[in-house]
Amino acid sequence: MFWESVLIAFEGLKANKLRALLTMLGIIIGVGAVIAMVSIGLGVQQKVQSSIASLGSNLLIVMPGANSPSGGVRLAAGSNITLTRKDAEAIGEISGVNYVAPAVSQSFQIIYGNQNWVASVSGTTAEYLSIRNFSVASGTFFSDSDDNARSRVAVLGQTVVTNLFGDVSPLGQTIRIGQAPFRVIGVLESKGQSANGQDQDDIVLVPLSTAQDRLMGITHVNNISIQAASAEVIDKVQSDVTTLLRTRHRLAANVEDDFSVRNLTALMATVQETTGTLTMFLGAIAAISLVVGGIGIMNIMLVSVTERTREIGIRKALGATFSNILLQFLIEAIVISVTGGLVGILAGVASARVISLVAGLNTVVSSLAIFAAFSVTIMIGVFFGIYPARKAALLDPIDALRYE
């Protein structure tokens, strides 16, 4: 009886193709919208997470200036020079710290031949590669001996290489940073954009001492990057760094920090929560059209019951029971819903691909979202099909046979 009811349902769809298509349209749009919206949300989440992860794992960044109530950094007079290389060396002695890399940065005009490019020049130490997940594509990175000797050597990001050298190999070439000549000893592998849209390849790295003495004429550092041994000890390391720097800067108990320690692991958790909420919100908005599609199914099934009143009367007269009639119309509603759901899945996946190609957005098609959307279509078919099916099953056979 079950498969017979399924065949009857498909025969009904064939007999009223346009009506069936319009009925399924709400389900198709609903399922497609849910899959597409969730894919966009997951794509945004993945992009932001990968951008943060590209900065480094188990990463703490110490910045000059006190934390403001709004969560940013408030710089008091002179507080932007509170961090020194000695602070970084002291942090390196803390238990649970793998690497420490103090850094200074400033924009300079980079010149090679008749080409010039403005890029961020960062002075740092050899540990910077390990902490920030950079790797050298060609050549070498500068060493501690280069830093101690204040050598004029530079490692270039891919954006700088492209704009200054084109197809020419930069290794061994001499560039000018400001007015100072530097020899190119290496090229970094591409990392792409960061979470805030900044080009991470538009960078020139030089030894810290060279940058401080020969380029910027400063003794302080702009930030200190710290890699903790694991995610389990990062909170303790953050606390120890805060205590150490307060002691080194001779800050009284009632004086606020003249520095801030940013925990990128905590930032990642916050971003995951925020983007997860965004994804759920997008999916919930799209799911409203599924409910609208369900109402359409109920409407068309009520029309079908009215049209087939005599057929129901004949079936009952021939011995069809309440459950037989109920099952027949319920299956018809489910068939419409499931068919629309399958087409909607294809439409949703295709929409996600088109959005990715046309709009340039990163989309991630989730099998969980597909399964959830399809499960909801089945439940909608059952929920909105119950009332019309029960109404058909409760028809009196005598009244049904008399119906014109």
Disulfide bonds with the S-S distance in Angstrom:
none
